[in-house]
Amino acid sequence: MRTERLLRVSYSTGDARQALKQLVPSMASGFNVNAVHGICSVNGADAKALADLLAERIALRLESAKARRKQRGAGTNPGQPSNP
C-alpha cells in the first residue's frame, strides 16, 4: 500500500528538494489539482509547462534560502553591507 505525504514546499527546504527530485518530474506527464470547488486535470503540454514553471520557482526559492544561510554564517543581515 502506497502512502502519500504532503510536501510543504513553500515552507520546508527539505520538502522543496524532495519535490524537485521526485514529484515535479512526475508531474510533467500529468496531474490533478484538488481545489475547494473541484478537481482540475492537467495533461500533455500544459502539464509539462506547469511542472517546468514549478521547478524553476522551487529552484529560485532554494537559491534564496542558501544565500540567506550564507549571509547569516558571515554575520551580516540582508540589505546591510558586510564588514571588510
N, CA, C and O atoms as a GROMACS GRO file, in nm:
protein
  336
    1MET      N    1   0.084  -0.118   0.000
    1MET     CA    2   0.000   0.000   0.000
    1MET      C    3   0.089   0.125   0.000
    1MET      O    4   0.182   0.136   0.079
    2ARG      N    5   0.058   0.217  -0.090
    2ARG     CA    6   0.136   0.338  -0.103
    2ARG      C    7   0.079   0.446  -0.011
    2ARG      O    8  -0.042   0.469  -0.008
    3THR      N    9   0.167   0.512   0.062
    3THR     CA   10   0.122   0.622   0.147
    3THR      C   11   0.162   0.753   0.081
    3THR      O   12   0.266   0.763   0.017
    4GLU      N   13   0.078   0.852   0.097
    4GLU     CA   14   0.107   0.983   0.041
    4GLU      C   15   0.150   1.076   0.153
    4GLU      O   16   0.101   1.067   0.266
    5ARG      N   17   0.241   1.164   0.120
    5ARG     CA   18   0.293   1.260   0.216
    5ARG      C   19   0.275   1.400   0.159
    5ARG      O   20   0.312   1.425   0.044
    6LEU      N   21   0.219   1.488   0.237
    6LEU     CA   22   0.203   1.626   0.195
    6LEU      C   23   0.337   1.697   0.206
    6LEU      O   24   0.395   1.705   0.314
    7LEU      N   25   0.385   1.748   0.093
    7LEU     CA   26   0.510   1.823   0.092
    7LEU      C   27   0.477   1.970   0.108
    7LEU      O   28   0.397   2.025   0.032
    8ARG      N   29   0.538   2.034   0.204
    8ARG     CA   30   0.518   2.176   0.228
    8ARG      C   31   0.633   2.253   0.165
    8ARG      O   32   0.723   2.304   0.232
    9VAL      N   33   0.626   2.258   0.032
    9VAL     CA   34   0.735   2.313  -0.047
    9VAL      C   35   0.758   2.460  -0.017
    9VAL      O   36   0.872   2.507  -0.024
   10SER      N   37   0.653   2.534   0.015
   10SER     CA   38   0.668   2.677   0.041
   10SER      C   39   0.736   2.705   0.174
   10SER      O   40   0.786   2.815   0.196
   11TYR      N   41   0.739   2.607   0.263
   11TYR     CA   42   0.792   2.630   0.397
   11TYR      C   43   0.917   2.549   0.426
   11TYR      O   44   1.003   2.594   0.502
   12SER      N   45   0.929   2.432   0.370
   12SER     CA   46   1.036   2.342   0.406
   12SER      C   47   1.137   2.325   0.292
   12SER      O   48   1.100   2.286   0.181
   13THR      N   49   1.263   2.354   0.319
   13THR     CA   50   1.368   2.336   0.220
   13THR      C   51   1.382   2.188   0.185
   13THR      O   52   1.402   2.153   0.068
   14GLY      N   53   1.372   2.103   0.285
   14GLY     CA   54   1.382   1.959   0.259
   14GLY      C   55   1.269   1.909   0.170
   14GLY      O   56   1.292   1.828   0.079
   15ASP      N   57   1.148   1.958   0.194
   15ASP     CA   58   1.035   1.920   0.110
   15ASP      C   59   1.052   1.973  -0.032
   15ASP      O   60   1.016   1.906  -0.129
   16ALA      N   61   1.108   2.093  -0.045
   16ALA     CA   62   1.131   2.151  -0.177
   16ALA      C   63   1.230   2.065  -0.255
   16ALA      O   64   1.211   2.038  -0.374
   17ARG      N   65   1.336   2.023  -0.189
   17ARG     CA   66   1.434   1.936  -0.256
   17ARG      C   67   1.371   1.803  -0.297
   17ARG      O   68   1.395   1.754  -0.408
   18GLN      N   69   1.290   1.747  -0.209
   18GLN     CA   70   1.222   1.621  -0.239
   18GLN      C   71   1.128   1.638  -0.358
   18GLN      O   72   1.120   1.551  -0.444
   19ALA      N   73   1.057   1.750  -0.362
   19ALA     CA   74   0.965   1.776  -0.473
   19ALA      C   75   1.042   1.786  -0.605
   19ALA      O   76   0.998   1.730  -0.706
   20LEU      N   77   1.156   1.856  -0.604
   20LEU     CA   78   1.235   1.868  -0.727
   20LEU      C   79   1.291   1.733  -0.772
   20LEU      O   80   1.304   1.708  -0.892
   21LYS      N   81   1.323   1.649  -0.677
   21LYS     CA   82   1.383   1.520  -0.708
   21LYS      C   83   1.281   1.421  -0.765
   21LYS      O   84   1.312   1.350  -0.861
   22GLN      N   85   1.161   1.415  -0.707
   22GLN     CA   86   1.067   1.312  -0.746
   22GLN      C   87   0.933   1.365  -0.796
   22GLN      O   88   0.886   1.324  -0.903
   23LEU      N   89   0.872   1.453  -0.722
   23LEU     CA   90   0.735   1.493  -0.752
   23LEU      C   91   0.722   1.574  -0.880
   23LEU      O   92   0.642   1.540  -0.967
   24VAL      N   93   0.801   1.680  -0.894
   24VAL     CA   94   0.788   1.770  -1.009
   24VAL      C   95   0.817   1.697  -1.140
   24VAL      O   96   0.741   1.714  -1.236
   25PRO      N   97   0.923   1.616  -1.150
   25PRO     CA   98   0.944   1.544  -1.276
   25PRO      C   99   0.826   1.454  -1.314
   25PRO      O  100   0.793   1.442  -1.432
   26SER      N  101   0.763   1.392  -1.218
   26SER     CA  102   0.649   1.305  -1.250
   26SER      C  103   0.526   1.386  -1.290
   26SER      O  104   0.438   1.335  -1.360
   27MET      N  105   0.518   1.513  -1.246
   27MET     CA  106   0.406   1.598  -1.283
   27MET      C  107   0.405   1.628  -1.433
   27MET      O  108   0.299   1.657  -1.489
   28ALA      N  109   0.520   1.622  -1.499
   28ALA     CA  110   0.529   1.655  -1.641
   28ALA      C  111   0.440   1.565  -1.727
   28ALA      O  112   0.402   1.603  -1.838
   29SER      N  113   0.407   1.446  -1.678
   29SER     CA  114   0.321   1.356  -1.755
   29SER      C  115   0.172   1.376  -1.724
   29SER      O  116   0.087   1.316  -1.790
   30GLY      N  117   0.141   1.459  -1.625
   30GLY     CA  118   0.002   1.488  -1.592
   30GLY      C  119  -0.022   1.483  -1.443
   30GLY      O  120   0.044   1.408  -1.370
   31PHE      N  121  -0.117   1.563  -1.397
   31PHE     CA  122  -0.150   1.566  -1.254
   31PHE      C  123  -0.288   1.627  -1.235
   31PHE      O  124  -0.345   1.687  -1.326
   32ASN      N  125  -0.342   1.610  -1.115
   32ASN     CA  126  -0.470   1.669  -1.077
   32ASN      C  127  -0.447   1.776  -0.972
   32ASN      O  128  -0.360   1.764  -0.886
   33VAL      N  129  -0.527   1.881  -0.980
   33VAL     CA  130  -0.525   1.986  -0.880
   33VAL      C  131  -0.656   1.977  -0.802
   33VAL      O  132  -0.763   1.991  -0.860
   34ASN      N  133  -0.646   1.953  -0.673
   34ASN     CA  134  -0.766   1.948  -0.588
   34ASN      C  135  -0.789   2.086  -0.528
   34ASN      O  136  -0.705   2.137  -0.454
   35ALA      N  137  -0.903   2.144  -0.560
   35ALA     CA  138  -0.937   2.276  -0.510
   35ALA      C  139  -1.072   2.270  -0.441
   35ALA      O  140  -1.143   2.170  -0.450
   36VAL      N  141  -1.107   2.375  -0.374
   36VAL     CA  142  -1.232   2.381  -0.298
   36VAL      C  143  -1.353   2.350  -0.387
   36VAL      O  144  -1.447   2.283  -0.343
   37HIS      N  145  -1.351   2.398  -0.509
   37HIS     CA  146  -1.467   2.384  -0.596
   37HIS      C  147  -1.459   2.265  -0.691
   37HIS      O  148  -1.547   2.248  -0.775
   38GLY      N  149  -1.356   2.183  -0.679
   38GLY     CA  150  -1.347   2.065  -0.764
   38GLY      C  151  -1.205   2.027  -0.796
   38GLY      O  152  -1.109   2.076  -0.736
   39ILE      N  153  -1.193   1.937  -0.892
   39ILE     CA  154  -1.063   1.884  -0.933
   39ILE      C  155  -1.038   1.923  -1.077
   39ILE      O  156  -1.126   1.912  -1.162
   40CYS      N  157  -0.918   1.968  -1.104
   40CYS     CA  158  -0.876   2.007  -1.239
   40CYS      C  159  -0.767   1.909  -1.282
   40CYS      O  160  -0.668   1.890  -1.211
   41SER      N  161  -0.786   1.848  -1.397
   41SER     CA  162  -0.686   1.756  -1.452
   41SER      C  163  -0.599   1.830  -1.552
   41SER      O  164  -0.651   1.894  -1.644
   42VAL      N  165  -0.467   1.823  -1.536
   42VAL     CA  166  -0.372   1.890  -1.624
   42VAL      C  167  -0.288   1.783  -1.692
   42VAL      O  168  -0.225   1.701  -1.626
   43ASN      N  169  -0.287   1.784  -1.826
   43ASN     CA  170  -0.217   1.681  -1.903
   43ASN      C  171  -0.142   1.742  -2.020
   43ASN      O  172  -0.156   1.861  -2.050
   44GLY      N  173  -0.062   1.660  -2.086
   44GLY     CA  174   0.007   1.698  -2.209
   44GLY      C  175   0.104   1.813  -2.191
   44GLY      O  176   0.176   1.821  -2.092
   45ALA      N  177   0.104   1.902  -2.291
   45ALA     CA  178   0.198   2.014  -2.291
   45ALA      C  179   0.175   2.107  -2.173
   45ALA      O  180   0.270   2.166  -2.121
   46ASP      N  181   0.050   2.120  -2.129
   46ASP     CA  182   0.022   2.206  -2.014
   46ASP      C  183   0.085   2.150  -1.886
   46ASP      O  184   0.138   2.226  -1.805
   47ALA      N  185   0.080   2.019  -1.869
   47ALA     CA  186   0.141   1.957  -1.751
   47ALA      C  187   0.292   1.980  -1.752
   47ALA      O  188   0.351   2.013  -1.650
   48LYS      N  189   0.354   1.961  -1.867
   48LYS     CA  190   0.499   1.982  -1.879
   48LYS      C  191   0.535   2.127  -1.850
   48LYS      O  192   0.631   2.154  -1.778
   49ALA      N  193   0.459   2.221  -1.905
   49ALA     CA  194   0.487   2.364  -1.884
   49ALA      C  195   0.472   2.402  -1.737
   49ALA      O  196   0.556   2.474  -1.684
   50LEU      N  197   0.368   2.354  -1.671
   50LEU     CA  198   0.348   2.387  -1.530
   50LEU      C  199   0.452   2.320  -1.442
   50LEU      O  200   0.497   2.379  -1.344
   51ALA      N  201   0.491   2.197  -1.475
   51ALA     CA  202   0.596   2.129  -1.398
   51ALA      C  203   0.728   2.205  -1.412
   51ALA      O  204   0.801   2.221  -1.314
   52ASP      N  205   0.759   2.251  -1.533
   52ASP     CA  206   0.882   2.329  -1.555
   52ASP      C  207   0.878   2.460  -1.477
   52ASP      O  208   0.978   2.499  -1.416
   53LEU      N  209   0.764   2.527  -1.479
   53LEU     CA  210   0.749   2.652  -1.404
   53LEU      C  211   0.765   2.629  -1.254
   53LEU      O  212   0.834   2.705  -1.186
   54LEU      N  213   0.703   2.524  -1.204
   54LEU     CA  214   0.714   2.493  -1.061
   54LEU      C  215   0.860   2.460  -1.025
   54LEU      O  216   0.908   2.502  -0.920
   55ALA      N  217   0.927   2.384  -1.109
   55ALA     CA  218   1.068   2.351  -1.083
   55ALA      C  219   1.153   2.477  -1.077
   55ALA      O  220   1.241   2.490  -0.992
   56GLU      N  221   1.126   2.571  -1.169
   56GLU     CA  222   1.201   2.697  -1.169
   56GLU      C  223   1.176   2.777  -1.041
   56GLU      O  224   1.270   2.828  -0.981
   57ARG      N  225   1.051   2.787  -1.000
   57ARG     CA  226   1.016   2.862  -0.879
   57ARG      C  227   1.078   2.798  -0.754
   57ARG      O  228   1.130   2.869  -0.668
   58ILE      N  229   1.074   2.666  -0.745
   58ILE     CA  230   1.132   2.598  -0.629
   58ILE      C  231   1.284   2.617  -0.628
   58ILE      O  232   1.342   2.642  -0.522
   59ALA      N  233   1.347   2.605  -0.743
   59ALA     CA  234   1.493   2.623  -0.750
   59ALA      C  235   1.532   2.765  -0.708
   59ALA      O  236   1.631   2.783  -0.636
   60LEU      N  237   1.456   2.865  -0.751
   60LEU     CA  238   1.485   3.002  -0.710
   60LEU      C  239   1.469   3.020  -0.559
   60LEU      O  240   1.549   3.089  -0.496
   61ARG      N  241   1.366   2.958  -0.501
   61ARG     CA  242   1.346   2.968  -0.357
   61ARG      C  243   1.460   2.900  -0.282
   61ARG      O  244   1.506   2.951  -0.180
   62LEU      N  245   1.506   2.787  -0.331
   62LEU     CA  246   1.618   2.718  -0.267
   62LEU      C  247   1.746   2.800  -0.276
   62LEU      O  248   1.823   2.805  -0.180
   63GLU      N  249   1.769   2.865  -0.390
   63GLU     CA  250   1.887   2.952  -0.404
   63GLU      C  251   1.880   3.069  -0.306
   63GLU      O  252   1.980   3.107  -0.247
   64SER      N  253   1.761   3.125  -0.290
   64SER     CA  254   1.742   3.237  -0.198
   64SER      C  255   1.768   3.192  -0.054
   64SER      O  256   1.832   3.264   0.023
   65ALA      N  257   1.718   3.075  -0.018
   65ALA     CA  258   1.740   3.022   0.117
   65ALA      C  259   1.889   2.996   0.141
   65ALA      O  260   1.939   3.022   0.250
   66LYS      N  261   1.958   2.947   0.040
   66LYS     CA  262   2.102   2.922   0.051
   66LYS      C  263   2.177   3.053   0.073
   66LYS      O  264   2.269   3.059   0.154
   67ALA      N  265   2.138   3.158  -0.001
   67ALA     CA  266   2.204   3.289   0.013
   67ALA      C  267   2.180   3.346   0.153
   67ALA      O  268   2.270   3.404   0.212
   68ARG      N  269   2.058   3.328   0.206
   68ARG     CA  270   2.029   3.377   0.341
   68ARG      C  271   2.112   3.304   0.445
   68ARG      O  272   2.163   3.366   0.539
   69ARG      N  273   2.126   3.173   0.430
   69ARG     CA  274   2.210   3.096   0.524
   69ARG      C  275   2.355   3.141   0.517
   69ARG      O  276   2.423   3.152   0.619
   70LYS      N  277   2.402   3.168   0.396
   70LYS     CA  278   2.540   3.213   0.378
   70LYS      C  279   2.562   3.348   0.444
   70LYS      O  280   2.665   3.371   0.507
   71GLN      N  281   2.464   3.439   0.430
   71GLN     CA  282   2.474   3.571   0.493
   71GLN      C  283   2.473   3.558   0.644
   71GLN      O  284   2.551   3.625   0.712
   72ARG      N  285   2.387   3.473   0.698
   72ARG     CA  286   2.384   3.453   0.843
   72ARG      C  287   2.517   3.397   0.892
   72ARG      O  288   2.566   3.436   0.998
   73GLY      N  289   2.574   3.307   0.816
   73GLY     CA  290   2.703   3.248   0.852
   73GLY      C  291   2.816   3.349   0.849
   73GLY      O  292   2.913   3.338   0.923
   74ALA      N  293   2.801   3.450   0.762
   74ALA     CA  294   2.902   3.555   0.753
   74ALA      C  295   2.878   3.666   0.854
   74ALA      O  296   2.959   3.757   0.866
   75GLY      N  297   2.765   3.658   0.926
   75GLY     CA  298   2.736   3.758   1.029
   75GLY      C  299   2.677   3.886   0.975
   75GLY      O  300   2.686   3.990   1.041
   76THR      N  301   2.617   3.882   0.857
   76THR     CA  302   2.555   4.002   0.800
   76THR      C  303   2.405   3.982   0.790
   76THR      O  304   2.356   3.869   0.786
   77ASN      N  305   2.335   4.092   0.784
   77ASN     CA  306   2.191   4.089   0.763
   77ASN      C  307   2.163   4.129   0.620
   77ASN      O  308   2.233   4.214   0.565
   78PRO      N  309   2.060   4.068   0.556
   78PRO     CA  310   2.026   4.109   0.419
   78PRO      C  311   2.000   4.259   0.414
   78PRO      O  312   1.934   4.314   0.503
   79GLY      N  313   2.051   4.324   0.311
   79GLY     CA  314   2.028   4.467   0.295
   79GLY      C  315   2.132   4.553   0.364
   79GLY      O  316   2.134   4.675   0.345
   80GLN      N  317   2.219   4.493   0.444
   80GLN     CA  318   2.324   4.569   0.513
   80GLN      C  319   2.459   4.528   0.455
   80GLN      O  320   2.482   4.409   0.429
   81PRO      N  321   2.548   4.623   0.435
   81PRO     CA  322   2.681   4.588   0.381
   81PRO      C  323   2.759   4.508   0.483
   81PRO      O  324   2.746   4.526   0.604
   82SER      N  325   2.842   4.418   0.430
   82SER     CA  326   2.928   4.338   0.519
   82SER      C  327   3.050   4.419   0.557
   82SER      O  328   3.087   4.514   0.488
   83ASN      N  329   3.111   4.382   0.668
   83ASN     CA  330   3.233   4.450   0.712
   83ASN      C  331   3.352   4.389   0.639
   83ASN      O  332   3.364   4.267   0.633
   84PRO      N  333   3.440   4.474   0.583
   84PRO     CA  334   3.556   4.421   0.509
   84PRO      C  335   3.658   4.356   0.601
   84PRO      O  336   3.760   4.307   0.554
   0.00000   0.00000   0.00000
